[in-house]
């Protein structure tokens, strides 16, 4: 899975095909200086088991 991020770090597009992400950038005339392409599948495997994403575990102090 690949993710296309703009220069502000906002995720613009996600697809399993790297070329589809590049085509999306070209469609919106994003130059390679204005985006980065990341392999999200590899990033997910690195944090798997180390991060608990369950938001109901903590107490609300408000």
Biopython code that builds the backbone (N, CA, C, O; Angstrom):
import numpy as np
from Bio.PDB.StructureBuilder import StructureBuilder

atoms = [
    (1, "UNK", "N", (0.851, -1.173, 0.000)),
    (1, "UNK", "CA", (0.000, 0.000, 0.000)),
    (1, "UNK", "C", (0.898, 1.237, 0.000)),
    (1, "UNK", "O", (1.841, 1.332, 0.785)),
    (2, "UNK", "N", (0.596, 2.169, -0.878)),
    (2, "UNK", "CA", (1.377, 3.395, -0.989)),
    (2, "UNK", "C", (0.510, 4.592, -0.636)),
    (2, "UNK", "O", (-0.691, 4.615, -0.907)),
    (3, "UNK", "N", (1.139, 5.579, -0.030)),
    (3, "UNK", "CA", (0.457, 6.821, 0.290)),
    (3, "UNK", "C", (1.216, 7.992, -0.306)),
    (3, "UNK", "O", (2.446, 8.034, -0.262)),
    (4, "UNK", "N", (0.487, 8.930, -0.858)),
    (4, "UNK", "CA", (1.073, 10.118, -1.450)),
    (4, "UNK", "C", (0.794, 11.283, -0.504)),
    (4, "UNK", "O", (-0.363, 11.626, -0.263)),
    (5, "UNK", "N", (1.844, 11.885, 0.028)),
    (5, "UNK", "CA", (1.724, 13.002, 0.956)),
    (5, "UNK", "C", (2.178, 14.286, 0.280)),
    (5, "UNK", "O", (3.157, 14.284, -0.466)),
    (6, "UNK", "N", (1.462, 15.397, 0.539)),
    (6, "UNK", "CA", (1.912, 16.666, -0.019)),
    (6, "UNK", "C", (3.019, 17.245, 0.856)),
    (6, "UNK", "O", (3.379, 16.657, 1.876)),
    (7, "UNK", "N", (3.559, 18.396, 0.457)),
    (7, "UNK", "CA", (4.704, 18.953, 1.181)),
    (7, "UNK", "C", (4.336, 19.402, 2.593)),
    (7, "UNK", "O", (5.226, 19.609, 3.417)),
    (8, "UNK", "N", (3.039, 19.557, 2.893)),
    (8, "UNK", "CA", (2.612, 19.883, 4.250)),
    (8, "UNK", "C", (2.406, 18.625, 5.098)),
    (8, "UNK", "O", (2.098, 18.726, 6.285)),
    (9, "UNK", "N", (2.570, 17.460, 4.508)),
    (9, "UNK", "CA", (2.423, 16.210, 5.237)),
    (9, "UNK", "C", (1.005, 15.677, 5.268)),
    (9, "UNK", "O", (0.701, 14.778, 6.052)),
    (10, "UNK", "N", (0.130, 16.215, 4.427)),
    (10, "UNK", "CA", (-1.256, 15.756, 4.379)),
    (10, "UNK", "C", (-1.368, 14.594, 3.391)),
    (10, "UNK", "O", (-0.909, 14.690, 2.252)),
    (11, "UNK", "N", (-1.975, 13.512, 3.833)),
    (11, "UNK", "CA", (-2.174, 12.353, 2.968)),
    (11, "UNK", "C", (-3.185, 12.704, 1.886)),
    (11, "UNK", "O", (-4.337, 13.017, 2.184)),
    (12, "UNK", "N", (-2.756, 12.652, 0.638)),
    (12, "UNK", "CA", (-3.613, 13.021, -0.487)),
    (12, "UNK", "C", (-4.235, 11.825, -1.191)),
    (12, "UNK", "O", (-5.341, 11.934, -1.720)),
    (13, "UNK", "N", (-3.545, 10.678, -1.209)),
    (13, "UNK", "CA", (-4.013, 9.549, -2.012)),
    (13, "UNK", "C", (-3.404, 8.263, -1.471)),
    (13, "UNK", "O", (-2.239, 8.249, -1.072)),
    (14, "UNK", "N", (-4.181, 7.181, -1.454)),
    (14, "UNK", "CA", (-3.705, 5.864, -1.026)),
    (14, "UNK", "C", (-4.124, 4.844, -2.075)),
    (14, "UNK", "O", (-5.265, 4.855, -2.538)),
    (15, "UNK", "N", (-3.201, 3.962, -2.448)),
    (15, "UNK", "CA", (-3.510, 2.921, -3.425)),
    (15, "UNK", "C", (-2.492, 1.803, -3.260)),
    (15, "UNK", "O", (-1.409, 2.017, -2.715)),
    (16, "UNK", "N", (-2.834, 0.636, -3.722)),
    (16, "UNK", "CA", (-1.894, -0.488, -3.654)),
    (16, "UNK", "C", (-0.876, -0.438, -4.781)),
    (16, "UNK", "O", (0.114, -1.169, -4.758)),
    (17, "UNK", "N", (-1.112, 0.419, -5.768)),
    (17, "UNK", "CA", (-0.230, 0.520, -6.930)),
    (17, "UNK", "C", (0.569, 1.824, -6.887)),
    (17, "UNK", "O", (-0.008, 2.911, -6.859)),
    (18, "UNK", "N", (1.873, 1.710, -6.883)),
    (18, "UNK", "CA", (2.764, 2.875, -6.850)),
    (18, "UNK", "C", (2.526, 3.794, -8.046)),
    (18, "UNK", "O", (2.512, 5.017, -7.901)),
    (19, "UNK", "N", (2.340, 3.210, -9.217)),
    (19, "UNK", "CA", (2.135, 4.012, -10.420)),
    (19, "UNK", "C", (0.829, 4.804, -10.365)),
    (19, "UNK", "O", (0.748, 5.894, -10.932)),
    (20, "UNK", "N", (-0.175, 4.282, -9.702)),
    (20, "UNK", "CA", (-1.439, 5.007, -9.559)),
    (20, "UNK", "C", (-1.241, 6.258, -8.704)),
    (20, "UNK", "O", (-1.841, 7.298, -8.976)),
    (21, "UNK", "N", (-0.412, 6.161, -7.685)),
    (21, "UNK", "CA", (-0.118, 7.324, -6.849)),
    (21, "UNK", "C", (0.621, 8.394, -7.651)),
    (21, "UNK", "O", (0.326, 9.583, -7.530)),
    (22, "UNK", "N", (1.563, 7.974, -8.453)),
    (22, "UNK", "CA", (2.314, 8.913, -9.285)),
    (22, "UNK", "C", (1.394, 9.543, -10.328)),
    (22, "UNK", "O", (1.504, 10.737, -10.608)),
    (23, "UNK", "N", (0.494, 8.757, -10.901)),
    (23, "UNK", "CA", (-0.468, 9.288, -11.879)),
    (23, "UNK", "C", (-1.384, 10.321, -11.223)),
    (23, "UNK", "O", (-1.732, 11.322, -11.848)),
    (24, "UNK", "N", (-1.773, 10.087, -9.974)),
    (24, "UNK", "CA", (-2.592, 11.058, -9.236)),
    (24, "UNK", "C", (-1.841, 12.375, -9.078)),
    (24, "UNK", "O", (-2.413, 13.446, -9.280)),
    (25, "UNK", "N", (-0.572, 12.296, -8.719)),
    (25, "UNK", "CA", (0.243, 13.503, -8.562)),
    (25, "UNK", "C", (0.346, 14.251, -9.882)),
    (25, "UNK", "O", (0.258, 15.478, -9.911)),
    (26, "UNK", "N", (0.530, 13.529, -10.955)),
    (26, "UNK", "CA", (0.624, 14.155, -12.275)),
    (26, "UNK", "C", (-0.705, 14.786, -12.683)),
    (26, "UNK", "O", (-0.728, 15.853, -13.297)),
    (27, "UNK", "N", (-1.807, 14.128, -12.341)),
    (27, "UNK", "CA", (-3.127, 14.645, -12.665)),
    (27, "UNK", "C", (-3.343, 16.030, -12.046)),
    (27, "UNK", "O", (-3.914, 16.921, -12.674)),
    (28, "UNK", "N", (-2.882, 16.191, -10.821)),
    (28, "UNK", "CA", (-3.044, 17.469, -10.130)),
    (28, "UNK", "C", (-1.799, 18.354, -10.234)),
    (28, "UNK", "O", (-1.643, 19.326, -9.495)),
    (29, "UNK", "N", (-0.927, 17.994, -11.159)),
    (29, "UNK", "CA", (0.265, 18.773, -11.483)),
    (29, "UNK", "C", (1.148, 19.032, -10.265)),
    (29, "UNK", "O", (1.696, 20.122, -10.102)),
    (30, "UNK", "N", (1.278, 18.011, -9.412)),
    (30, "UNK", "CA", (2.204, 18.086, -8.284)),
    (30, "UNK", "C", (3.578, 17.657, -8.773)),
    (30, "UNK", "O", (3.739, 16.550, -9.286)),
    (31, "UNK", "N", (4.556, 18.517, -8.620)),
    (31, "UNK", "CA", (5.908, 18.131, -9.017)),
    (31, "UNK", "C", (6.502, 17.234, -7.932)),
    (31, "UNK", "O", (6.022, 17.223, -6.798)),
    (32, "UNK", "N", (7.530, 16.495, -8.276)),
    (32, "UNK", "CA", (8.134, 15.572, -7.309)),
    (32, "UNK", "C", (8.737, 16.313, -6.116)),
    (32, "UNK", "O", (9.026, 15.693, -5.093)),
    (33, "UNK", "N", (8.930, 17.614, -6.228)),
    (33, "UNK", "CA", (9.426, 18.420, -5.105)),
    (33, "UNK", "C", (8.316, 18.729, -4.112)),
    (33, "UNK", "O", (8.591, 19.134, -2.982)),
    (34, "UNK", "N", (7.065, 18.542, -4.520)),
    (34, "UNK", "CA", (5.928, 18.900, -3.681)),
    (34, "UNK", "C", (5.194, 17.709, -3.074)),
    (34, "UNK", "O", (4.154, 17.887, -2.440)),
    (35, "UNK", "N", (5.718, 16.499, -3.257)),
    (35, "UNK", "CA", (5.084, 15.343, -2.636)),
    (35, "UNK", "C", (6.124, 14.282, -2.308)),
    (35, "UNK", "O", (7.240, 14.300, -2.828)),
    (36, "UNK", "N", (5.737, 13.360, -1.435)),
    (36, "UNK", "CA", (6.570, 12.186, -1.172)),
    (36, "UNK", "C", (5.661, 10.966, -1.222)),
    (36, "UNK", "O", (4.479, 11.037, -0.885)),
    (37, "UNK", "N", (6.222, 9.875, -1.638)),
    (37, "UNK", "CA", (5.508, 8.614, -1.775)),
    (37, "UNK", "C", (6.068, 7.657, -0.732)),
    (37, "UNK", "O", (7.276, 7.426, -0.678)),
    (38, "UNK", "N", (5.190, 7.103, 0.094)),
    (38, "UNK", "CA", (5.636, 6.205, 1.156)),
    (38, "UNK", "C", (4.964, 4.856, 1.027)),
    (38, "UNK", "O", (3.784, 4.763, 0.686)),
    (39, "UNK", "N", (5.722, 3.817, 1.301)),
    (39, "UNK", "CA", (5.187, 2.463, 1.336)),
    (39, "UNK", "C", (4.569, 2.253, 2.716)),
    (39, "UNK", "O", (5.285, 1.996, 3.684)),
    (40, "UNK", "N", (3.252, 2.362, 2.808)),
    (40, "UNK", "CA", (2.567, 2.297, 4.091)),
    (40, "UNK", "C", (2.553, 0.898, 4.682)),
    (40, "UNK", "O", (2.542, 0.759, 5.905)),
    (41, "UNK", "N", (2.553, -0.129, 3.871)),
    (41, "UNK", "CA", (2.524, -1.507, 4.390)),
    (41, "UNK", "C", (3.752, -1.779, 5.231)),
    (41, "UNK", "O", (3.643, -2.405, 6.286)),
    (42, "UNK", "N", (4.921, -1.326, 4.797)),
    (42, "UNK", "CA", (6.140, -1.526, 5.571)),
    (42, "UNK", "C", (6.110, -0.734, 6.864)),
    (42, "UNK", "O", (6.587, -1.221, 7.889)),
    (43, "UNK", "N", (5.563, 0.475, 6.846)),
    (43, "UNK", "CA", (5.484, 1.300, 8.041)),
    (43, "UNK", "C", (4.538, 0.694, 9.065)),
    (43, "UNK", "O", (4.810, 0.756, 10.265)),
    (44, "UNK", "N", (3.440, 0.113, 8.618)),
    (44, "UNK", "CA", (2.473, -0.495, 9.526)),
    (44, "UNK", "C", (3.095, -1.692, 10.234)),
    (44, "UNK", "O", (2.862, -1.883, 11.427)),
    (45, "UNK", "N", (3.870, -2.490, 9.537)),
    (45, "UNK", "CA", (4.503, -3.658, 10.139)),
    (45, "UNK", "C", (5.490, -3.249, 11.223)),
    (45, "UNK", "O", (5.647, -3.973, 12.206)),
    (46, "UNK", "N", (6.158, -2.116, 11.073)),
    (46, "UNK", "CA", (7.139, -1.662, 12.055)),
    (46, "UNK", "C", (6.496, -1.302, 13.386)),
    (46, "UNK", "O", (7.084, -1.553, 14.437)),
    (47, "UNK", "N", (5.294, -0.716, 13.363)),
    (47, "UNK", "CA", (4.657, -0.289, 14.598)),
    (47, "UNK", "C", (3.664, -1.307, 15.133)),
    (47, "UNK", "O", (3.146, -1.142, 16.238)),
    (48, "UNK", "N", (3.394, -2.341, 14.381)),
    (48, "UNK", "CA", (2.430, -3.353, 14.800)),
    (48, "UNK", "C", (2.896, -4.003, 16.103)),
    (48, "UNK", "O", (4.038, -4.451, 16.203)),
    (49, "UNK", "N", (2.021, -4.052, 17.085)),
    (49, "UNK", "CA", (2.356, -4.666, 18.362)),
    (49, "UNK", "C", (3.008, -3.702, 19.334)),
    (49, "UNK", "O", (3.158, -4.033, 20.510)),
    (50, "UNK", "N", (3.396, -2.531, 18.884)),
    (50, "UNK", "CA", (4.046, -1.559, 19.760)),
    (50, "UNK", "C", (3.107, -0.419, 20.141)),
    (50, "UNK", "O", (3.376, 0.317, 21.090)),
    (51, "UNK", "N", (2.022, -0.274, 19.416)),
    (51, "UNK", "CA", (1.123, 0.848, 19.633)),
    (51, "UNK", "C", (-0.284, 0.332, 19.879)),
    (51, "UNK", "O", (-0.782, -0.515, 19.138)),
    (52, "UNK", "N", (-0.914, 0.840, 20.913)),
    (52, "UNK", "CA", (-2.296, 0.482, 21.197)),
    (52, "UNK", "C", (-3.165, 1.638, 20.733)),
    (52, "UNK", "O", (-3.080, 2.740, 21.275)),
    (53, "UNK", "N", (-3.995, 1.393, 19.740)),
    (53, "UNK", "CA", (-4.823, 2.437, 19.170)),
    (53, "UNK", "C", (-6.216, 2.496, 19.793)),
    (53, "UNK", "O", (-7.069, 3.242, 19.314)),
    (54, "UNK", "N", (-6.458, 1.737, 20.833)),
    (54, "UNK", "CA", (-7.751, 1.741, 21.492)),
    (54, "UNK", "C", (-7.900, 3.020, 22.299)),
    (54, "UNK", "O", (-7.210, 3.206, 23.302)),
    (55, "UNK", "N", (-8.796, 3.906, 21.869)),
    (55, "UNK", "CA", (-8.960, 5.199, 22.510)),
    (55, "UNK", "C", (-9.801, 5.108, 23.783)),
    (55, "UNK", "O", (-9.939, 6.098, 24.502)),
    (56, "UNK", "N", (-10.348, 3.965, 24.061)),
    (56, "UNK", "CA", (-11.214, 3.821, 25.244)),
    (56, "UNK", "C", (-10.449, 3.382, 26.478)),
    (56, "UNK", "O", (-11.066, 3.168, 27.522)),
    (57, "UNK", "N", (-9.152, 3.241, 26.408)),
    (57, "UNK", "CA", (-8.393, 2.748, 27.557)),
    (57, "UNK", "C", (-8.122, 3.827, 28.594)),
    (57, "UNK", "O", (-8.067, 3.527, 29.787)),
    (58, "UNK", "N", (-7.954, 5.063, 28.174)),
    (58, "UNK", "CA", (-7.608, 6.134, 29.112)),
    (58, "UNK", "C", (-8.831, 6.772, 29.729)),
    (58, "UNK", "O", (-9.931, 6.710, 29.181)),
    (59, "UNK", "N", (-8.615, 7.401, 30.905)),
    (59, "UNK", "CA", (-9.693, 8.121, 31.543)),
    (59, "UNK", "C", (-9.823, 9.498, 30.950)),
    (59, "UNK", "O", (-8.839, 10.061, 30.471)),
    (60, "UNK", "N", (-10.999, 10.044, 30.971)),
    (60, "UNK", "CA", (-11.240, 11.398, 30.505)),
    (60, "UNK", "C", (-11.138, 12.329, 31.708)),
    (60, "UNK", "O", (-11.910, 12.202, 32.658)),
    (61, "UNK", "N", (-10.196, 13.256, 31.673)),
    (61, "UNK", "CA", (-9.968, 14.168, 32.794)),
    (61, "UNK", "C", (-10.701, 15.488, 32.619)),
    (61, "UNK", "O", (-10.445, 16.435, 33.363)),
    (62, "UNK", "N", (-11.597, 15.568, 31.662)),
    (62, "UNK", "CA", (-12.304, 16.840, 31.438)),
    (62, "UNK", "C", (-13.388, 17.030, 32.412)),
    (62, "UNK", "O", (-14.085, 18.044, 32.370)),
]
sb = StructureBuilder()
sb.init_structure("model")
sb.init_model(0)
sb.init_chain("A")
sb.init_seg("    ")
for serial, (resi, resn, name, xyz) in enumerate(atoms, 1):
    if name == "N":
        sb.init_residue(resn, " ", resi, " ")
    sb.init_atom(name, np.array(xyz, "f"), 0.0, 1.0, " ", f" {name:<3s}", serial, name[0])
structure = sb.get_structure()
